Amino acid sequence: MRPEEYYARKQTEIQRELRLIKKKRNGITLGKIGLFVGSCIGLYFFATTAAWEILAAIGCGVVLFVILSVWENKVIVQIRKCEMSSACCQTELNYLEGDYVGLATGVEYGKADHPYAMDLDILGDHSLFQHINRTVTPGGKNKLADWLLAPSRMALEIKERQAAVEELAGSPDWCNEFRVEGKLYAPEESRPIDLTTWLNAPPYFSRPFSWIYVSNILTGGAWIVVLFSWLPFIFALVLSLGQLGWVTFHSKRMSLYNEQLDGFIRITAVYLRLIRRMEEIPFHSKRLADLKERLMGKNQHALKAFATLNYQLNRFEQRGNFLANSLLNGLGTHTFYVIRNLDRWKTLYGSSVLKWIEAVNETDALVSMAVYRFNHPEYTVPVLKEDKWLSAEKAGHPLLGKDGGIKNDFSVQKIHQFSVITGANMAGKSTFLRTIGVNLVLALSGNVVCSRKFEFSLMELFTSMRTTDNLARGTSYFHAELLRLKQLVSRAEQTDRLFIILDEMLKGTNSQDKLYGSLKFLERLLQLPVSGIVATHDLALGELAEKYPDHFQNYCFEITSTDEAIQYDYQLKAGISRNMNASLLLRKMGLIQ
């Protein structure tokens, strides 16, 4: 089934279910109204007749009203889940039609000096990140960005990630449910989430807790005596007010404690539900099984731990209810016990909680990659081969719609092998460079690629395509180019295998100087562990293939032109381009005679 058909069918099923659930809620609402009206009528008759049978009926009505209210809350959650699930399906339908509105761009992860992100549209509007990211946790989003911006150099990790993505892509319903659970309780992203402050903080109570027990026993005993003997009411009230004042005295310190807990308060509900989803499905791929094992260790169970934490945090949040907080703290210093329980939880699970959160974050990122894989059934799983640098068959650009544009074959078989690509303006050189670069990023991150067949080895990637000046820093365009090439050399000197993509080197200088500098720089690269692609308008760079036939090969994108039109086929061919189009384009636009 095509992804478009799946999402449309799923949305139809959800809308049908949503109508039934809303009817159920309407019935519950009518029942509550009926009970309320009946109770009011019962109170009227009780006031006039004093019949205790009527009062008992009213009591039963109140109990039923509470039961219906609890049921209604559960139904409301079901409605929200259905609406969120429908929204997820609509998001994917929009995406498949080329509408990316509302999808995170990941622009906050961008760095001007990144080896390739800016040149290859990894981040930003209509970026690779926007195509892939469907994460529902801040940590999962960070993890996905890290995989795209700092690909793994471990073959086993990439293969395990590929297997995990394939398994999850085969369970689109579960992936959708996982996303829905996360979106229902997603924390605000406007503030950073800090999980370490509370975990590393010392316990709130440095002294033994016994003195609190003594106070509670005295106060509780006083109220019992007041209720069943002659002791004045004021005596117990004073003790309760003393306990309430005691807790109030700690309010400033408790506010600081609340700030330390802020990260957990914001994420516990969502992680609890995501862990529950992970535990209810059997995983078969090694990576997913390992992630699940982290959550279900021999002595520590993440689901139980997060359920306990969520319960205690909800109790701690009750401090905002003035009446209930005053009553509970006056009778038994309730907040002290909650803090004591939270510190006990930290002692029991503090060493494991970040490991659990990391496991959920990684699963979240893998679910995003699985959705991307499901949305592109025509894409293939790249093959990791250490004896081959890079080989692509019918490779298209993943950001150019469903079909990826015009497909081309390409290969680099060994170190110190460079493809020099020439061609007219708008003939397809830059798009082809990005086609290879983006697919390589996908492969190294464990994703599927837009290619019929794609083989690659472990390597780093560096590009120089969109160099810009920086007036604030006093950096001219040409100086920025030189700094970028210097960064390339520095990177090559620190690694054992670097794949480079260069588009029109040294554009900021005159033609003769540009050619000489380009020739010398490419010869310099022969001394480094580098291979790659170089696109240029300098046809003389093609002479490198004659001087170094084992290291340089010439390819081109040709055009056919007449006085009336220019035709582009965007197909990569062997050899040096012989047809240019700048003057013809200027003439067609009326800029020259």
C-alpha positions as CSV (number, residue, x, y, z in Angstrom):
1,M,0.0,0.0,0.0
2,R,1.3,3.4,-1.0
3,P,1.8,5.8,2.0
4,E,-0.8,8.2,0.6
5,E,-3.4,5.4,0.6
6,Y,-2.4,4.3,4.1
7,Y,-2.7,7.8,5.6
8,A,-6.0,8.5,3.9
9,R,-7.5,5.1,5.0
10,K,-6.1,5.7,8.5
11,Q,-7.7,9.1,8.7
12,T,-11.0,7.8,7.6
13,E,-10.9,5.1,10.3
14,I,-9.9,7.7,13.0
15,Q,-12.8,10.0,12.0
16,R,-15.3,7.2,12.2
17,E,-13.9,6.3,15.7
18,L,-14.0,9.9,16.7
19,R,-17.6,10.3,15.9
20,L,-18.5,7.3,18.0
21,I,-16.4,8.5,21.0
22,K,-18.0,12.0,20.8
23,K,-21.5,10.4,20.8
24,K,-20.4,8.5,24.0
25,R,-19.3,11.8,25.6
26,N,-22.6,13.4,24.7
27,G,-24.4,10.6,26.4
28,I,-22.2,11.0,29.5
29,T,-22.8,14.7,29.5
30,L,-26.6,14.1,29.4
31,G,-26.3,11.6,32.2
32,K,-24.4,14.1,34.4
33,I,-27.0,16.8,33.6
34,G,-29.8,14.4,34.5
35,L,-28.1,13.4,37.8
36,F,-27.5,17.0,38.7
37,V,-31.1,18.0,38.0
38,G,-32.4,14.9,39.8
39,S,-30.2,15.7,42.9
40,C,-31.5,19.3,43.0
41,I,-35.1,18.0,42.9
42,G,-34.2,15.4,45.5
43,L,-32.8,18.1,47.8
44,Y,-36.0,20.1,47.4
45,F,-38.2,17.2,48.5
46,F,-35.8,16.3,51.3
47,A,-36.0,19.8,52.6
48,T,-39.9,19.6,52.6
49,T,-40.3,15.9,53.8
50,A,-37.0,15.1,55.6
51,A,-37.3,11.6,54.1
52,W,-33.9,9.9,54.5
53,E,-34.6,7.6,51.6
54,I,-34.4,10.7,49.4
55,L,-31.1,11.7,50.9
56,A,-29.7,8.2,50.3
57,A,-30.8,8.5,46.6
58,I,-29.1,11.8,46.4
59,G,-25.9,10.2,47.8
60,C,-26.1,7.5,45.2
61,G,-26.6,10.2,42.5
62,V,-23.4,12.0,43.7
63,V,-21.4,8.8,43.5
64,L,-22.7,8.1,40.0
65,F,-21.9,11.7,39.0
66,V,-18.3,11.2,40.2
67,I,-18.1,7.9,38.3
68,L,-19.4,9.6,35.1
69,S,-16.9,12.5,35.6
70,V,-14.0,10.0,35.8
71,W,-15.3,8.2,32.7
72,E,-15.7,11.5,30.9
73,N,-12.1,12.5,31.6
74,K,-11.0,9.2,30.0
75,V,-13.2,9.8,27.0
76,I,-11.8,13.3,26.6
77,V,-8.3,11.8,26.5
78,Q,-9.5,9.4,23.8
79,I,-10.9,12.3,21.8
80,R,-7.6,14.2,22.0
81,K,-5.7,11.1,20.9
82,C,-8.0,10.6,17.9
83,E,-7.7,14.3,17.0
84,M,-3.9,14.1,17.4
85,S,-3.7,10.9,15.3
86,S,-5.7,12.5,12.6
87,A,-3.5,15.5,12.6
88,C,-0.4,13.3,12.3
89,C,-1.9,11.6,9.2
90,Q,-2.8,15.0,7.7
91,T,0.7,16.2,8.3
92,E,2.1,13.3,6.3
93,L,-0.4,13.7,3.5
94,N,0.5,17.4,3.3
95,Y,4.2,16.4,3.3
96,L,3.7,14.0,0.5
97,E,2.1,16.7,-1.5
98,G,5.1,19.1,-0.9
99,D,3.5,21.1,1.9
100,Y,6.0,21.4,4.9
101,V,4.2,24.1,6.9
102,G,4.4,23.4,10.6
103,L,7.3,21.0,10.4
104,A,10.4,22.0,12.5
105,T,13.3,23.3,10.4
106,G,16.1,22.6,12.9
107,V,17.6,26.0,12.1
108,E,18.6,26.3,15.7
109,Y,21.3,23.6,15.2
110,G,23.0,25.5,12.4
111,K,26.6,26.6,12.6
112,A,28.3,28.7,9.9
113,D,31.5,26.6,10.0
114,H,29.8,23.2,9.8
115,P,31.6,20.9,7.3
116,Y,28.5,20.6,5.1
117,A,25.1,21.5,6.6
118,M,24.8,24.9,5.0
119,D,25.8,23.8,1.5
120,L,23.6,20.7,1.5
121,D,20.4,22.2,3.0
122,I,20.6,19.9,6.0
123,L,18.8,22.5,8.2
124,G,16.3,25.2,7.5
125,D,13.2,25.6,5.3
126,H,12.7,22.7,2.8
127,S,15.7,21.0,4.4
128,L,16.6,17.4,5.0
129,F,15.9,17.8,8.7
130,Q,12.4,19.1,7.9
131,H,11.8,16.1,5.7
132,I,12.8,13.5,8.4
133,N,12.1,15.1,11.7
134,R,8.9,13.9,13.4
135,T,10.3,13.7,16.9
136,V,8.0,14.3,19.9
137,T,10.7,14.9,22.6
138,P,13.4,17.6,22.8
139,G,16.0,14.9,23.4
140,G,14.8,12.9,20.3
141,K,15.0,16.0,18.2
142,N,18.6,16.7,19.4
143,K,19.5,13.1,18.7
144,L,18.2,13.2,15.1
145,A,20.0,16.5,14.5
146,D,23.2,15.0,15.9
147,W,23.0,12.0,13.6
148,L,22.6,14.2,10.5
149,L,25.3,16.7,11.5
150,A,27.8,14.3,13.0
151,P,27.4,10.9,11.2
152,S,28.7,7.8,12.8
153,R,32.1,6.3,12.0
154,M,31.1,2.9,13.3
155,A,29.9,0.4,10.8
156,L,28.0,-1.7,13.3
157,E,26.1,1.3,14.6
158,I,25.0,2.3,11.1
159,K,23.9,-1.3,10.3
160,E,22.0,-1.6,13.6
161,R,20.3,1.7,12.9
162,Q,19.3,0.6,9.4
163,A,17.8,-2.6,10.8
164,A,15.9,-0.7,13.5
165,V,14.4,1.7,10.9
166,E,13.3,-1.1,8.7
167,E,11.6,-2.8,11.6
168,L,9.8,0.3,12.7
169,A,8.8,1.2,9.2
170,G,6.9,-2.1,9.0
171,S,4.8,-1.0,12.0
172,P,3.3,2.4,10.9
173,D,0.4,2.1,13.3
174,W,2.7,1.8,16.3
175,C,4.9,4.7,15.1
176,N,1.8,6.8,14.8
177,E,0.6,5.8,18.3
178,F,4.1,6.6,19.6
179,R,4.0,10.1,18.1
180,V,0.5,10.7,19.4
181,E,1.5,9.8,23.0
182,G,4.4,12.2,22.8
183,K,2.4,15.1,21.3
184,L,-0.3,14.8,23.9
185,Y,2.0,15.7,26.7
186,A,4.8,17.4,24.8
187,P,6.7,20.0,26.9
188,E,7.1,23.6,25.8
189,E,10.3,24.0,23.7
190,S,10.7,27.7,24.6
191,R,12.8,26.8,27.7
192,P,15.7,24.4,27.9
193,I,15.1,21.3,29.9
194,D,17.7,20.6,32.6
195,L,17.6,17.1,34.2
196,T,20.9,17.1,36.0
197,T,20.5,19.9,38.6
198,W,18.0,17.9,40.7
199,L,19.7,14.6,40.2
200,N,23.0,16.1,41.4
201,A,21.6,18.1,44.2
202,P,21.9,16.9,47.8
203,P,18.8,15.5,49.6
204,Y,16.4,18.2,50.8
205,F,16.4,17.0,54.4
206,S,19.9,16.7,55.8
207,R,18.6,15.8,59.3
208,P,16.7,12.6,60.3
209,F,13.0,12.7,59.4
210,S,11.9,11.4,62.8
211,W,11.2,14.9,64.2
212,I,8.5,15.3,61.5
213,Y,7.0,12.0,62.6
214,V,6.8,13.2,66.2
215,S,5.1,16.4,65.1
216,N,2.5,14.6,63.0
217,I,1.8,12.1,65.8
218,L,1.2,14.8,68.3
219,T,-1.1,16.8,65.9
220,G,-3.0,13.7,64.8
221,G,-3.4,12.5,68.4
222,A,-4.7,15.9,69.4
223,W,-7.4,15.9,66.7
224,I,-8.5,12.4,67.8
225,V,-8.7,13.4,71.4
226,V,-10.7,16.5,70.4
227,L,-13.2,14.4,68.4
228,F,-13.7,11.8,71.1
229,S,-13.1,13.6,74.4
230,W,-13.1,16.9,76.3
231,L,-9.9,18.5,74.9
232,P,-10.6,22.0,73.5
233,F,-10.8,22.3,69.7
234,I,-8.3,25.3,69.9
235,F,-5.6,23.0,71.1
236,A,-5.5,20.8,68.0
237,L,-6.0,23.9,65.8
238,V,-2.9,25.5,67.2
239,L,-0.8,22.4,66.5
240,S,-2.1,22.3,62.9
241,L,-1.4,25.9,62.4
242,G,2.0,25.4,63.8
243,Q,2.7,22.6,61.2
244,L,1.3,24.7,58.4
245,G,3.5,27.6,59.5
246,W,6.4,25.2,59.6
247,V,5.9,24.2,55.9
248,T,5.2,27.8,54.9
249,F,8.6,28.7,56.5
250,H,10.2,26.4,53.9
251,S,8.3,28.0,50.9
252,K,11.3,29.8,49.5
253,R,13.5,26.8,49.7
254,M,10.7,24.7,48.2
255,S,10.5,27.1,45.3
256,L,14.2,26.5,44.6
257,Y,13.5,22.8,44.9
258,N,10.7,23.2,42.4
259,E,13.0,24.9,39.9
260,Q,15.4,22.0,40.2
261,L,12.5,19.6,39.4
262,D,11.3,21.7,36.5
263,G,12.8,19.5,33.8
264,F,11.2,16.3,35.3
265,I,7.9,18.0,35.9
266,R,7.8,18.9,32.2
267,I,8.8,15.6,30.7
268,T,7.8,12.8,33.1
269,A,4.2,12.5,31.7
270,V,5.4,12.1,28.1
271,Y,8.3,9.7,28.9
272,L,6.0,7.6,31.0
273,R,3.6,7.1,28.1
274,L,6.4,6.5,25.6
275,I,8.0,3.9,27.8
276,R,4.7,2.2,28.1
277,R,4.4,2.1,24.3
278,M,7.9,0.7,24.0
279,E,7.2,-2.1,26.4
280,E,4.0,-3.3,24.8
281,I,5.6,-4.3,21.5
282,P,8.2,-7.0,20.9
283,F,11.3,-5.7,19.1
284,H,13.4,-8.0,17.0
285,S,16.3,-5.8,15.6
286,K,19.3,-5.7,17.9
287,R,19.3,-1.9,18.4
288,L,15.6,-1.7,19.4
289,A,15.9,-4.8,21.6
290,D,18.9,-3.2,23.4
291,L,17.0,0.0,23.9
292,K,14.1,-1.9,25.4
293,E,16.4,-3.9,27.6
294,R,17.8,-0.6,29.1
295,L,14.3,0.2,30.2
296,M,13.6,-3.3,31.7
297,G,16.7,-4.2,33.6
298,K,16.9,-7.0,36.2
299,N,16.5,-4.8,39.3
300,Q,15.2,-1.5,37.9
301,H,12.1,-1.1,35.8
302,A,11.8,2.2,34.0
303,L,8.0,2.1,33.6
304,K,7.4,1.5,37.3
305,A,10.0,4.2,38.2
306,F,8.5,6.8,36.0
307,A,4.9,6.0,37.2
308,T,6.1,6.5,40.8
309,L,7.8,9.7,39.9
310,N,4.8,11.0,38.0
311,Y,2.6,10.3,41.0
312,Q,4.9,12.1,43.4
313,L,5.3,15.1,41.1
314,N,1.5,15.4,40.7
315,R,1.3,15.4,44.5
316,F,4.0,18.0,44.7
317,E,2.2,20.2,42.2
318,Q,-0.9,20.2,44.5
319,R,0.8,22.9,46.4
320,G,-0.9,25.2,44.0
321,N,-4.3,24.2,45.5
322,F,-4.4,26.5,48.5
323,L,-7.3,24.8,50.3
324,A,-6.1,21.3,49.9
325,N,-2.5,22.2,50.5
326,S,-3.4,24.0,53.8
327,L,-5.5,21.1,55.0
328,L,-3.0,18.4,54.2
329,N,0.0,20.3,55.5
330,G,-1.9,21.4,58.6
331,L,-2.8,17.8,59.4
332,G,0.4,16.0,58.4
333,T,3.0,18.2,56.7
334,H,2.1,16.6,53.4
335,T,4.7,18.5,51.3
336,F,7.5,17.3,53.5
337,Y,6.6,13.7,52.8
338,V,6.3,14.2,49.1
339,I,9.8,15.8,49.0
340,R,11.1,12.9,51.1
341,N,9.6,10.4,48.6
342,L,11.1,12.3,45.7
343,D,14.6,12.2,47.3
344,R,14.1,8.5,47.9
345,W,13.2,8.0,44.3
346,K,16.3,9.9,43.3
347,T,18.4,7.6,45.5
348,L,16.9,4.5,44.0
349,Y,16.8,5.5,40.3
350,G,19.0,8.5,39.9
351,S,21.9,6.6,38.4
352,S,19.6,5.1,35.7
353,V,17.2,7.8,34.8
354,L,19.4,9.5,32.2
355,K,20.1,6.2,30.6
356,W,16.3,5.6,30.3
357,I,15.7,9.0,28.9
358,E,18.4,8.5,26.4
359,A,16.9,5.2,25.3
360,V,13.5,6.9,24.7
361,N,15.2,9.8,22.9
362,E,17.0,7.4,20.5
363,T,13.8,5.5,19.9
364,D,12.1,8.8,19.1
365,A,14.7,9.6,16.5
366,L,14.5,6.1,15.0
367,V,10.7,6.5,14.7
368,S,11.2,9.7,12.7
369,M,13.6,7.9,10.4
370,A,11.1,5.0,10.1
371,V,8.3,7.4,9.1
372,Y,10.7,8.9,6.5
373,R,11.4,5.4,5.2
374,F,7.7,4.5,5.1
375,N,6.9,7.8,3.2
376,H,9.5,6.8,0.6
377,P,9.1,3.1,-0.3
378,E,11.0,3.7,-3.6
379,Y,14.2,4.6,-1.6
380,T,16.7,1.9,-0.9
381,V,18.8,0.8,2.0
382,P,22.5,1.8,1.3
383,V,25.1,-0.9,1.5
384,L,28.2,-0.3,3.7
385,K,31.3,-1.7,2.0
386,E,34.8,-0.9,3.4
387,D,36.5,-1.8,0.1
388,K,34.6,0.9,-1.9
389,W,34.5,4.7,-1.4
390,L,31.2,5.5,-3.0
391,S,29.0,4.2,-5.8
392,A,25.5,5.4,-6.7
393,E,23.2,4.0,-9.3
394,K,20.3,6.2,-10.5
395,A,20.8,8.7,-7.7
396,G,18.3,11.5,-7.3
397,H,18.0,14.5,-5.0
398,P,15.9,13.7,-1.9
399,L,14.7,17.3,-1.6
400,L,13.4,17.5,-5.2
401,G,9.9,16.0,-4.7
402,K,8.9,12.4,-4.8
403,D,10.9,11.3,-7.8
404,G,14.1,13.1,-6.8
405,G,14.5,14.8,-10.2
406,I,16.8,13.5,-13.0
407,K,18.8,10.4,-11.9
408,N,22.5,9.9,-12.5
409,D,25.1,7.2,-11.8
410,F,28.4,8.1,-10.1
411,S,31.3,6.4,-8.4
412,V,34.6,7.0,-6.6
413,Q,36.5,3.8,-6.2
414,K,39.6,4.8,-4.3
415,I,41.5,7.4,-2.3
416,H,42.9,10.4,-4.3
417,Q,40.3,10.0,-7.0
418,F,38.5,13.2,-8.1
419,S,35.8,13.8,-10.6
420,V,36.1,17.2,-12.3
421,I,32.7,18.3,-13.6
422,T,32.2,21.0,-16.1
423,G,29.1,22.4,-17.7
424,A,27.1,25.5,-18.7
425,N,25.2,27.6,-16.3
426,M,22.0,25.9,-14.9
427,A,23.0,22.7,-16.5
428,G,22.8,20.7,-13.3
429,K,26.2,20.7,-11.7
430,S,25.4,22.1,-8.3
431,T,22.2,20.0,-8.0
432,F,24.2,16.9,-8.8
433,L,26.8,17.8,-6.2
434,R,24.1,18.1,-3.6
435,T,22.5,14.9,-4.8
436,I,25.6,13.0,-3.9
437,G,26.3,14.9,-0.7
438,V,22.7,14.6,0.7
439,N,22.5,10.9,-0.1
440,L,25.9,10.3,1.6
441,V,24.6,12.1,4.7
442,L,21.5,9.9,4.7
443,A,23.6,6.8,4.3
444,L,26.1,7.7,7.1
445,S,23.2,8.5,9.4
446,G,21.5,5.2,8.9
447,N,18.7,6.4,6.6
448,V,17.5,5.2,3.3
449,V,18.7,7.0,0.2
450,C,17.2,8.3,-3.0
451,S,19.0,5.9,-5.3
452,R,18.4,2.6,-7.0
453,K,21.6,1.3,-5.5
454,F,24.0,3.0,-3.2
455,E,27.3,1.6,-1.8
456,F,29.5,3.6,0.6
457,S,32.3,3.3,3.1
458,L,32.9,5.1,6.4
459,M,34.2,8.6,5.8
460,E,33.8,12.2,6.7
461,L,32.2,14.8,4.4
462,F,33.3,18.3,3.7
463,T,31.8,20.8,1.2
464,S,32.5,24.3,-0.1
465,M,29.7,25.6,-2.2
466,R,28.0,28.6,-0.6
467,T,30.8,30.7,0.8
468,T,29.6,34.1,2.0
469,D,31.4,37.2,3.3
470,N,31.0,38.6,6.7
471,L,31.2,42.4,6.9
472,A,30.8,42.4,10.7
473,R,34.0,40.4,11.1
474,G,35.7,42.2,8.3
475,T,35.9,39.0,6.1
476,S,35.7,39.5,2.4
477,Y,34.2,36.9,0.0
478,F,37.6,35.8,-1.2
479,H,39.0,35.6,2.3
480,A,36.0,33.6,3.4
481,E,36.8,31.1,0.5
482,L,40.4,30.8,1.7
483,L,39.3,30.2,5.3
484,R,36.9,27.5,4.1
485,L,39.6,25.7,2.1
486,K,42.0,26.0,5.1
487,Q,39.3,24.4,7.2
488,L,39.1,21.6,4.6
489,V,42.8,20.9,4.8
490,S,42.8,21.0,8.6
491,R,39.9,18.5,8.6
492,A,41.7,16.2,6.1
493,E,44.9,16.2,8.2
494,Q,42.9,14.9,11.2
495,T,41.0,12.0,9.6
496,D,41.9,9.0,7.5
497,R,39.1,9.3,4.9
498,L,37.5,12.5,3.7
499,F,35.1,13.0,0.8
500,I,35.0,16.6,-0.5
501,I,32.5,18.4,-2.7
502,L,33.8,21.7,-4.1
503,D,31.7,24.0,-6.3
504,E,33.6,26.7,-8.3
505,M,36.7,27.3,-6.2
506,L,38.2,30.7,-5.8
507,K,35.4,32.6,-7.4
508,G,36.5,35.8,-5.7
509,T,39.6,36.4,-7.9
510,N,40.5,36.9,-11.5
511,S,40.3,34.0,-14.0
512,Q,44.0,33.4,-14.5
513,D,44.8,33.5,-10.7
514,K,41.7,31.4,-10.0
515,L,42.9,28.7,-12.5
516,Y,46.4,28.6,-11.2
517,G,45.3,28.5,-7.5
518,S,42.7,25.8,-8.2
519,L,45.3,23.6,-10.0
520,K,47.8,23.9,-7.2
521,F,45.2,23.3,-4.5
522,L,43.9,20.1,-6.2
523,E,47.5,18.9,-6.5
524,R,47.9,19.6,-2.8
525,L,44.9,17.4,-2.0
526,L,46.7,14.4,-3.6
527,Q,48.9,14.4,-0.5
528,L,45.9,14.0,1.9
529,P,43.5,11.1,2.5
530,V,40.9,12.8,0.3
531,S,38.6,12.0,-2.7
532,G,35.7,13.9,-4.1
533,I,34.0,16.0,-6.7
534,V,35.0,19.4,-8.1
535,A,32.6,21.4,-10.2
536,T,34.1,24.3,-12.3
537,H,33.7,26.6,-15.3
538,D,37.4,26.4,-15.8
539,L,37.7,24.0,-18.6
540,A,41.5,24.0,-18.2
541,L,41.1,22.0,-15.0
542,G,40.2,19.1,-17.2
543,E,43.9,18.9,-18.1
544,L,44.5,17.4,-14.7
545,A,43.1,14.1,-16.1
546,E,45.9,14.0,-18.7
547,K,48.6,14.9,-16.1
548,Y,47.2,12.6,-13.4
549,P,45.1,10.0,-15.2
550,D,44.9,7.7,-12.1
551,H,43.5,10.5,-9.9
552,F,41.3,12.8,-12.1
553,Q,38.4,12.0,-14.4
554,N,36.4,14.4,-16.4
555,Y,32.6,14.6,-16.5
556,C,30.2,17.2,-17.8
557,F,26.6,18.3,-18.1
558,E,26.0,19.3,-21.7
559,I,23.4,21.5,-23.3
560,T,22.0,21.8,-26.8
561,S,21.2,25.3,-27.9
562,T,19.8,27.2,-30.9
563,D,19.0,30.8,-31.5
564,E,15.6,30.2,-30.0
565,A,16.1,27.9,-27.0
566,I,18.4,26.0,-24.7
567,Q,17.7,22.4,-23.8
568,Y,19.0,20.8,-20.7
569,D,19.0,17.0,-20.2
570,Y,20.8,17.1,-16.7
571,Q,22.6,13.8,-17.5
572,L,26.1,13.3,-16.4
573,K,28.5,12.4,-19.2
574,A,32.1,11.6,-19.5
575,G,34.4,14.3,-20.9
576,I,34.8,18.1,-20.8
577,S,31.9,20.4,-21.6
578,R,32.1,22.2,-24.8
579,N,28.9,24.2,-24.8
580,M,28.4,27.4,-22.8
581,N,25.3,29.6,-22.5
582,A,26.1,32.8,-20.6
583,S,26.1,35.1,-23.6
584,L,23.0,33.4,-25.1
585,L,21.1,33.8,-21.9
586,L,22.1,37.5,-21.7
587,R,21.0,38.0,-25.3
588,K,17.6,36.2,-24.7
589,M,17.0,38.5,-21.7
590,G,17.8,41.6,-23.7
591,L,20.8,42.5,-21.7
592,I,23.2,42.5,-24.6
593,Q,22.9,42.8,-28.4
